[in-house]
Amino acid sequence: MKGFSGLTARRKFSVPVSQQEVERDWAAQGFHCGAMVDPPGHEWNNFTHEANELVAVVEGRMRFTLLDESFNLEPGDEIFIPAGVATQHQEHRGSPLQVALRL
């Protein structure tokens, strides 16, 4: 993956982001895709997953912190989250955040 420390891909998907485009891209890598919407200002702290995860921002903006590094993500950006790594993310105030998740 291109981007910061190999964890993010800035503007990987064209904007406006098509969920179908994300699904096709991830299916080619052997992954499934789902969608999630969080309200403005919502926070997830010290959240971990048992498997590797991909997140693509479809709409809104978010700040992600993992491995002592912070990333400001916008629509079209993708981030890789290694299994077992604690993450924190906060949706920017002003608009809901819609993301595609690798399941």
C-alpha positions in Angstrom: 0.0 0.0 0.0 1.2 3.5 -0.7 0.9 6.4 1.7 2.1 7.0 5.3 4.2 4.2 6.7 2.6 1.8 4.3 -0.6 1.8 6.4 -2.7 4.2 4.3 -3.5 4.7 0.7 -4.4 8.3 0.1 -7.2 8.7 -2.5 -7.1 5.0 -3.4 -10.8 5.3 -4.5 -12.2 8.1 -6.6 -14.6 10.6 -5.0 -17.5 10.3 -4.7 -16.6 6.8 -3.4 -18.6 4.0 -4.8 -19.2 1.1 -2.3 -19.3 -1.2 -5.3 -15.8 -0.1 -6.4 -14.5 -0.8 -2.9 -16.3 -4.2 -2.9 -14.7 -5.1 -6.3 -11.2 -4.0 -5.2 -11.4 -6.0 -1.9 -13.0 -9.0 -3.5 -10.0 -9.2 -5.9 -7.9 -9.5 -2.7 -10.1 -12.2 -1.2 -11.9 -9.9 1.3 -15.6 -9.2 1.9 -17.0 -5.7 2.5 -19.6 -4.2 4.8 -20.7 -0.6 5.6 -21.0 1.4 8.8 -22.1 4.9 9.6 -21.1 6.8 12.8 -22.5 10.1 14.0 -20.4 13.3 14.0 -17.9 13.4 16.9 -18.2 9.6 17.7 -15.1 8.0 19.2 -13.7 4.5 19.3 -10.9 4.1 21.9 -8.5 1.1 22.3 -10.5 -0.9 19.8 -8.9 -4.2 18.5 -9.8 -6.8 16.0 -8.7 -10.5 15.8 -8.1 -10.3 12.1 -6.4 -7.7 9.8 -8.9 -5.0 8.7 -9.2 -2.5 5.9 -11.2 0.7 6.3 -12.1 3.0 3.4 -13.7 6.4 4.1 -16.8 6.8 1.9 -18.1 10.0 3.3 -17.0 12.4 6.1 -13.6 12.6 7.7 -11.8 10.9 10.6 -8.6 10.9 12.6 -7.1 7.4 13.2 -4.4 6.7 15.6 -2.5 3.4 15.6 1.1 2.3 16.3 1.7 5.8 17.9 1.0 7.5 14.6 -2.1 9.6 13.7 -3.7 9.9 10.2 -6.4 12.3 9.0 -8.5 10.4 6.5 -10.9 11.7 3.9 -13.2 10.2 1.3 -11.3 7.8 -0.9 -8.6 7.1 1.6 -7.9 3.5 2.9 -6.1 2.4 6.0 -4.8 -1.1 6.9 -5.2 -2.1 10.6 -3.1 -5.1 11.7 -4.8 -7.8 13.8 -4.5 -7.2 17.5 -3.3 -3.6 17.3 -5.2 -1.1 19.4 -6.7 1.8 17.5 -8.4 5.0 18.3 -10.5 7.0 15.9 -12.7 10.0 16.0 -15.1 11.3 13.4 -14.7 14.9 12.6 -17.6 17.1 13.7 -20.0 18.3 11.1 -21.1 15.3 9.1 -21.6 11.6 9.7 -18.9 9.2 8.8 -19.6 6.4 6.4 -16.9 3.7 6.0 -16.5 0.4 4.2 -15.0 -2.3 6.4 -13.2 -5.5 5.4 -15.0 -8.3 7.2 
